[in-house]
Amino acid sequence: MTPLDKTGAAADPRTGGPRRRRARGGAPLPLLLPALIGLAFLVLPLVALLIRAPWRSIPELLTSPEVWQALRLSLICATAATAVSLVIGVPLAWLLARVEFPGRGFVRALVTLPLVLPPVVGGVALLMALGRNGVLGQWLDATFGITLPFTTAGVVLAEAFVAMPFLVISVEGTLRAADPRYEEAATTLGASRFTAFRRVTLPLIAPGIAAGAVLAWARALGEFGATITFAGNFPDRTQTMPLAVYLALQNDPDAAIALSLVLLAVSIAVLAGLRDRWMTAS
């Protein structure tokens, strides 16, 4: 016999609440046709990439010195950019989630601005700030002799600039979902705010930090516009995989496809790794 809830409607035996009714019937044609076109629009380029891939020569292409340099540099710079994002992004996310201060909404908008800002504009902004004649870069060059543009460190900074908002958004959302009473209990027992954050909050939000770090790493790995504008395109120094793809497309299309497949595989791995988190959130 089907259980009933308090209103007399059919109840879900797992939750005791009202049973959710699924829509019956097929999708209407005016919705189905554009949906299929949209799916084909997104999937067809990826399928074409797989069809045109030079599968037999891919091992040789990926082991060539030029491609290996770009792969190695991309992995190093993306990892370093993620580390920078973790060091300064997690405290920033905590500030936005836990501290009330005037203009917090405006600060949050500024933090998320790189998500919608054209990457080339981000590279120009970095040049104006950290270039040899930039607002801060001029002082760094004159005082410490530090020059960031067109260096490997410049690649890391450019990637961190565009990738850190992904980490901040993920960690801030996890912090808002976490119960702040655990931190309050720790402080009432004599722990400082920093100790409560380190011993209580960090273990609670570790999944959100991990997810944000993965997203930031993948975004940094695929960055192109800000990198080429701020750091240039010098082999073995600033030429990352996206830049190598762009350059190889003009001279060696097979190498460009091989590098593109590597980036595609990384993207698929990131989506697969975050699938359980998205399914849980939904």
C-alpha positions as a Markdown table, in Angstrom:
| # | Residue | x | y | z |
|---|---|---|---|---|
| 1 | Met | 0.0 | 0.0 | 0.0 |
| 2 | Thr | 1.4 | 3.4 | -0.9 |
| 3 | Pro | 2.1 | 5.6 | 2.2 |
| 4 | Leu | 0.4 | 9.0 | 2.5 |
| 5 | Asp | 1.7 | 12.2 | 3.9 |
| 6 | Lys | -0.2 | 14.5 | 6.3 |
| 7 | Thr | -2.1 | 16.1 | 3.4 |
| 8 | Gly | -3.3 | 12.7 | 2.1 |
| 9 | Ala | -1.0 | 12.8 | -1.0 |
| 10 | Ala | 1.3 | 10.0 | -1.9 |
| 11 | Ala | 4.4 | 10.1 | 0.2 |
| 12 | Asp | 7.9 | 9.3 | -0.7 |
| 13 | Pro | 8.8 | 6.1 | 1.3 |
| 14 | Arg | 12.5 | 7.3 | 1.6 |
| 15 | Thr | 11.9 | 10.8 | 3.0 |
| 16 | Gly | 8.3 | 10.7 | 4.2 |
| 17 | Gly | 7.6 | 13.9 | 2.2 |
| 18 | Pro | 5.3 | 14.3 | -0.8 |
| 19 | Arg | 6.3 | 12.2 | -3.8 |
| 20 | Arg | 7.8 | 14.1 | -6.7 |
| 21 | Arg | 5.9 | 13.6 | -9.9 |
| 22 | Arg | 7.9 | 13.3 | -13.1 |
| 23 | Ala | 6.8 | 15.0 | -16.2 |
| 24 | Arg | 5.2 | 12.6 | -18.6 |
| 25 | Gly | 5.4 | 12.5 | -22.4 |
| 26 | Gly | 8.1 | 13.4 | -24.8 |
| 27 | Ala | 9.7 | 16.7 | -25.2 |
| 28 | Pro | 7.9 | 19.1 | -27.5 |
| 29 | Leu | 9.5 | 19.6 | -30.9 |
| 30 | Pro | 10.0 | 23.4 | -30.5 |
| 31 | Leu | 12.2 | 22.6 | -27.5 |
| 32 | Leu | 13.7 | 19.3 | -28.7 |
| 33 | Leu | 15.1 | 20.6 | -32.0 |
| 34 | Pro | 17.0 | 23.6 | -30.6 |
| 35 | Ala | 18.3 | 21.4 | -27.8 |
| 36 | Leu | 19.7 | 18.9 | -30.3 |
| 37 | Ile | 21.2 | 21.7 | -32.3 |
| 38 | Gly | 22.9 | 23.1 | -29.2 |
| 39 | Leu | 24.2 | 19.7 | -28.3 |
| 40 | Ala | 25.6 | 19.2 | -31.7 |
| 41 | Phe | 27.2 | 22.7 | -31.7 |
| 42 | Leu | 29.1 | 21.8 | -28.5 |
| 43 | Val | 30.0 | 18.2 | -29.2 |
| 44 | Leu | 30.8 | 18.3 | -33.0 |
| 45 | Pro | 34.0 | 20.3 | -32.7 |
| 46 | Leu | 35.4 | 17.9 | -30.1 |
| 47 | Val | 34.4 | 14.9 | -32.2 |
| 48 | Ala | 36.1 | 16.5 | -35.2 |
| 49 | Leu | 39.2 | 16.9 | -33.1 |
| 50 | Leu | 39.2 | 13.2 | -32.3 |
| 51 | Ile | 38.5 | 12.2 | -35.9 |
| 52 | Arg | 41.3 | 14.3 | -37.3 |
| 53 | Ala | 43.9 | 13.4 | -34.6 |
| 54 | Pro | 47.0 | 11.8 | -36.0 |
| 55 | Trp | 46.8 | 8.9 | -33.5 |
| 56 | Arg | 49.8 | 7.0 | -34.9 |
| 57 | Ser | 52.2 | 9.9 | -34.6 |
| 58 | Ile | 50.9 | 11.3 | -31.3 |
| 59 | Pro | 53.6 | 9.5 | -29.2 |
| 60 | Glu | 56.3 | 10.9 | -31.4 |
| 61 | Leu | 54.8 | 14.4 | -31.4 |
| 62 | Leu | 54.3 | 14.6 | -27.7 |
| 63 | Thr | 57.9 | 13.5 | -27.0 |
| 64 | Ser | 59.5 | 16.1 | -29.3 |
| 65 | Pro | 61.7 | 18.6 | -27.4 |
| 66 | Glu | 59.6 | 21.6 | -28.3 |
| 67 | Val | 56.3 | 20.0 | -27.2 |
| 68 | Trp | 57.9 | 18.5 | -24.1 |
| 69 | Gln | 59.2 | 21.9 | -23.0 |
| 70 | Ala | 55.7 | 23.4 | -23.4 |
| 71 | Leu | 54.1 | 20.5 | -21.4 |
| 72 | Arg | 56.7 | 20.7 | -18.6 |
| 73 | Leu | 56.5 | 24.5 | -18.4 |
| 74 | Ser | 52.7 | 24.4 | -18.4 |
| 75 | Leu | 52.5 | 21.9 | -15.6 |
| 76 | Ile | 55.0 | 23.8 | -13.5 |
| 77 | Cys | 53.4 | 27.2 | -14.0 |
| 78 | Ala | 49.9 | 25.9 | -13.5 |
| 79 | Thr | 50.9 | 24.2 | -10.2 |
| 80 | Ala | 52.7 | 27.3 | -9.0 |
| 81 | Ala | 49.8 | 29.5 | -9.9 |
| 82 | Thr | 47.5 | 27.2 | -8.0 |
| 83 | Ala | 49.8 | 27.3 | -4.9 |
| 84 | Val | 49.7 | 31.1 | -5.1 |
| 85 | Ser | 45.9 | 31.1 | -5.3 |
| 86 | Leu | 45.7 | 28.8 | -2.3 |
| 87 | Val | 48.0 | 30.9 | -0.2 |
| 88 | Ile | 46.2 | 34.2 | -0.8 |
| 89 | Gly | 42.8 | 33.0 | -2.1 |
| 90 | Val | 41.7 | 30.9 | 0.9 |
| 91 | Pro | 42.1 | 33.7 | 3.4 |
| 92 | Leu | 40.3 | 36.0 | 0.9 |
| 93 | Ala | 37.4 | 33.6 | 0.7 |
| 94 | Trp | 37.3 | 33.4 | 4.5 |
| 95 | Leu | 37.2 | 37.2 | 4.7 |
| 96 | Leu | 34.3 | 37.4 | 2.3 |
| 97 | Ala | 32.3 | 34.6 | 4.0 |
| 98 | Arg | 32.9 | 35.3 | 7.7 |
| 99 | Val | 33.7 | 39.0 | 8.2 |
| 100 | Glu | 31.1 | 41.8 | 7.8 |
| 101 | Phe | 32.6 | 45.0 | 6.5 |
| 102 | Pro | 31.3 | 48.0 | 4.5 |
| 103 | Gly | 31.5 | 47.4 | 0.7 |
| 104 | Arg | 31.8 | 43.6 | 1.0 |
| 105 | Gly | 29.5 | 43.1 | -2.0 |
| 106 | Phe | 31.7 | 45.5 | -4.1 |
| 107 | Val | 34.9 | 43.6 | -3.0 |
| 108 | Arg | 33.3 | 40.3 | -4.0 |
| 109 | Ala | 32.4 | 41.8 | -7.4 |
| 110 | Leu | 36.1 | 42.9 | -7.9 |
| 111 | Val | 37.3 | 39.4 | -6.9 |
| 112 | Thr | 35.1 | 37.7 | -9.5 |
| 113 | Leu | 35.8 | 40.3 | -12.2 |
| 114 | Pro | 38.6 | 38.3 | -13.9 |
| 115 | Leu | 35.9 | 35.6 | -14.6 |
| 116 | Val | 34.2 | 37.9 | -17.1 |
| 117 | Leu | 37.2 | 40.1 | -18.0 |
| 118 | Pro | 38.7 | 39.4 | -21.4 |
| 119 | Pro | 42.1 | 37.6 | -20.7 |
| 120 | Val | 43.9 | 40.0 | -23.0 |
| 121 | Val | 42.6 | 43.0 | -21.0 |
| 122 | Gly | 43.8 | 41.2 | -17.9 |
| 123 | Gly | 47.2 | 40.9 | -19.4 |
| 124 | Val | 47.2 | 44.6 | -20.2 |
| 125 | Ala | 46.1 | 45.4 | -16.7 |
| 126 | Leu | 49.0 | 43.3 | -15.3 |
| 127 | Leu | 51.4 | 45.2 | -17.5 |
| 128 | Met | 50.1 | 48.5 | -16.2 |
| 129 | Ala | 50.5 | 47.3 | -12.7 |
| 130 | Leu | 53.6 | 45.1 | -12.7 |
| 131 | Gly | 55.4 | 46.1 | -15.9 |
| 132 | Arg | 58.7 | 47.8 | -15.8 |
| 133 | Asn | 56.9 | 51.2 | -16.0 |
| 134 | Gly | 53.9 | 50.0 | -14.1 |
| 135 | Val | 52.4 | 51.4 | -10.9 |
| 136 | Leu | 54.0 | 48.8 | -8.7 |
| 137 | Gly | 56.5 | 47.3 | -11.2 |
| 138 | Gln | 58.5 | 50.5 | -11.5 |
| 139 | Trp | 59.1 | 50.4 | -7.7 |
| 140 | Leu | 60.0 | 46.7 | -7.8 |
| 141 | Asp | 62.5 | 47.3 | -10.6 |
| 142 | Ala | 64.1 | 50.3 | -9.0 |
| 143 | Thr | 64.2 | 48.9 | -5.5 |
| 144 | Phe | 64.8 | 45.2 | -5.8 |
| 145 | Gly | 65.7 | 44.8 | -9.5 |
| 146 | Ile | 62.7 | 42.5 | -10.0 |
| 147 | Thr | 61.3 | 42.4 | -13.5 |
| 148 | Leu | 58.2 | 40.3 | -13.9 |
| 149 | Pro | 56.9 | 40.7 | -17.5 |
| 150 | Phe | 58.2 | 38.2 | -20.1 |
| 151 | Thr | 59.5 | 35.8 | -17.5 |
| 152 | Thr | 58.4 | 32.5 | -16.1 |
| 153 | Ala | 57.3 | 34.3 | -12.9 |
| 154 | Gly | 55.1 | 36.5 | -15.1 |
| 155 | Val | 53.4 | 33.4 | -16.5 |
| 156 | Val | 52.6 | 32.2 | -13.0 |
| 157 | Leu | 51.2 | 35.6 | -12.1 |
| 158 | Ala | 49.1 | 35.9 | -15.2 |
| 159 | Glu | 47.7 | 32.4 | -14.6 |
| 160 | Ala | 47.0 | 33.1 | -11.0 |
| 161 | Phe | 45.2 | 36.3 | -11.9 |
| 162 | Val | 42.6 | 34.5 | -14.1 |
| 163 | Ala | 42.4 | 31.3 | -12.0 |
| 164 | Met | 42.2 | 32.4 | -8.4 |
| 165 | Pro | 38.5 | 33.6 | -8.6 |
| 166 | Phe | 37.5 | 30.0 | -9.3 |
| 167 | Leu | 39.1 | 29.0 | -6.0 |
| 168 | Val | 37.7 | 31.9 | -4.1 |
| 169 | Ile | 34.2 | 31.2 | -5.2 |
| 170 | Ser | 34.4 | 27.5 | -4.4 |
| 171 | Val | 35.9 | 28.1 | -0.9 |
| 172 | Glu | 33.5 | 30.9 | -0.1 |
| 173 | Gly | 30.5 | 28.8 | -1.0 |
| 174 | Thr | 31.8 | 26.0 | 1.2 |
| 175 | Leu | 32.4 | 28.4 | 4.1 |
| 176 | Arg | 28.9 | 29.7 | 3.9 |
| 177 | Ala | 27.5 | 26.2 | 4.0 |
| 178 | Ala | 29.7 | 25.2 | 7.0 |
| 179 | Asp | 28.2 | 25.8 | 10.4 |
| 180 | Pro | 30.1 | 28.8 | 12.1 |
| 181 | Arg | 29.1 | 27.5 | 15.5 |
| 182 | Tyr | 32.0 | 25.1 | 15.5 |
| 183 | Glu | 34.4 | 28.0 | 15.2 |
| 184 | Glu | 32.6 | 29.9 | 17.9 |
| 185 | Ala | 32.8 | 26.8 | 20.2 |
| 186 | Ala | 36.5 | 26.6 | 19.7 |
| 187 | Thr | 37.0 | 30.3 | 20.5 |
| 188 | Thr | 34.9 | 29.9 | 23.7 |
| 189 | Leu | 37.2 | 27.1 | 24.8 |
| 190 | Gly | 40.2 | 29.4 | 24.5 |
| 191 | Ala | 41.4 | 29.0 | 20.9 |
| 192 | Ser | 42.4 | 32.0 | 19.0 |
| 193 | Arg | 40.6 | 32.9 | 15.7 |
| 194 | Phe | 43.5 | 31.6 | 13.7 |
| 195 | Thr | 43.8 | 28.4 | 15.7 |
| 196 | Ala | 40.0 | 27.8 | 15.2 |
| 197 | Phe | 40.4 | 28.4 | 11.5 |
| 198 | Arg | 43.4 | 26.1 | 11.2 |
| 199 | Arg | 42.2 | 23.2 | 13.5 |
| 200 | Val | 38.4 | 23.4 | 12.9 |
| 201 | Thr | 37.5 | 25.3 | 9.8 |
| 202 | Leu | 40.1 | 24.0 | 7.4 |
| 203 | Pro | 39.2 | 20.3 | 7.9 |
| 204 | Leu | 35.5 | 21.2 | 7.4 |
| 205 | Ile | 36.1 | 23.0 | 4.1 |
| 206 | Ala | 38.8 | 20.8 | 2.7 |
| 207 | Pro | 36.6 | 19.3 | 0.0 |
| 208 | Gly | 35.7 | 22.8 | -1.2 |
| 209 | Ile | 39.4 | 23.8 | -1.2 |
| 210 | Ala | 40.3 | 20.7 | -3.2 |
| 211 | Ala | 37.6 | 21.3 | -5.7 |
| 212 | Gly | 38.5 | 25.0 | -6.1 |
| 213 | Ala | 42.2 | 24.1 | -6.4 |
| 214 | Val | 41.4 | 21.6 | -9.2 |
| 215 | Leu | 39.4 | 24.2 | -11.1 |
| 216 | Ala | 42.0 | 26.9 | -10.6 |
| 217 | Trp | 44.7 | 24.5 | -11.8 |
| 218 | Ala | 42.8 | 23.5 | -14.9 |
| 219 | Arg | 42.0 | 27.2 | -15.7 |
| 220 | Ala | 45.7 | 28.1 | -15.3 |
| 221 | Leu | 46.7 | 25.3 | -17.5 |
| 222 | Gly | 44.5 | 26.6 | -20.3 |
| 223 | Glu | 45.2 | 30.3 | -20.0 |
| 224 | Phe | 46.3 | 32.0 | -23.2 |
| 225 | Gly | 45.4 | 35.7 | -23.5 |
| 226 | Ala | 46.8 | 37.1 | -20.3 |
| 227 | Thr | 49.9 | 35.0 | -20.6 |
| 228 | Ile | 50.9 | 36.0 | -24.1 |
| 229 | Thr | 50.1 | 39.7 | -23.3 |
| 230 | Phe | 52.0 | 39.9 | -20.0 |
| 231 | Ala | 54.7 | 37.2 | -20.4 |
| 232 | Gly | 55.1 | 36.8 | -24.1 |
| 233 | Asn | 55.8 | 33.6 | -26.1 |
| 234 | Phe | 59.4 | 32.5 | -25.6 |
| 235 | Pro | 60.2 | 28.8 | -25.8 |
| 236 | Asp | 61.3 | 27.1 | -22.6 |
| 237 | Arg | 60.6 | 30.3 | -20.7 |
| 238 | Thr | 57.0 | 31.5 | -21.2 |
| 239 | Gln | 55.7 | 29.3 | -24.0 |
| 240 | Thr | 52.9 | 27.2 | -22.3 |
| 241 | Met | 50.8 | 24.6 | -24.0 |
| 242 | Pro | 48.0 | 27.0 | -25.3 |
| 243 | Leu | 50.7 | 29.2 | -26.8 |
| 244 | Ala | 52.4 | 26.2 | -28.3 |
| 245 | Val | 49.1 | 25.1 | -29.8 |
| 246 | Tyr | 48.6 | 28.5 | -31.4 |
| 247 | Leu | 52.2 | 28.6 | -32.8 |
| 248 | Ala | 52.1 | 24.9 | -34.0 |
| 249 | Leu | 48.8 | 25.5 | -35.8 |
| 250 | Gln | 50.6 | 27.7 | -38.2 |
| 251 | Asn | 53.5 | 25.4 | -38.9 |
| 252 | Asp | 52.6 | 21.9 | -37.7 |
| 253 | Pro | 48.8 | 21.2 | -37.4 |
| 254 | Asp | 49.4 | 17.6 | -36.2 |
| 255 | Ala | 51.4 | 18.9 | -33.2 |
| 256 | Ala | 48.7 | 21.5 | -32.5 |
| 257 | Ile | 46.1 | 18.7 | -32.5 |
| 258 | Ala | 48.2 | 16.5 | -30.2 |
| 259 | Leu | 48.6 | 19.3 | -27.7 |
| 260 | Ser | 44.9 | 20.1 | -27.9 |
| 261 | Leu | 44.1 | 16.5 | -27.1 |
| 262 | Val | 46.3 | 16.7 | -24.0 |
| 263 | Leu | 44.3 | 19.8 | -22.8 |
| 264 | Leu | 41.1 | 18.1 | -23.7 |
| 265 | Ala | 42.0 | 15.0 | -21.6 |
| 266 | Val | 42.9 | 17.3 | -18.7 |
| 267 | Ser | 39.5 | 19.0 | -19.0 |
| 268 | Ile | 37.7 | 15.7 | -19.0 |
| 269 | Ala | 39.6 | 14.5 | -16.0 |
| 270 | Val | 38.7 | 17.6 | -14.1 |
| 271 | Leu | 35.0 | 17.2 | -14.9 |
| 272 | Ala | 35.1 | 13.6 | -13.9 |
| 273 | Gly | 36.8 | 14.4 | -10.7 |
| 274 | Leu | 34.3 | 17.0 | -9.7 |
| 275 | Arg | 31.3 | 15.1 | -10.9 |
| 276 | Asp | 30.5 | 13.7 | -7.4 |
| 277 | Arg | 30.7 | 17.1 | -5.9 |
| 278 | Trp | 28.3 | 18.6 | -8.4 |
| 279 | Met | 25.9 | 15.7 | -8.1 |
| 280 | Thr | 25.9 | 16.1 | -4.3 |
| 281 | Ala | 25.3 | 19.9 | -4.6 |
| 282 | Ser | 22.4 | 19.3 | -7.0 |
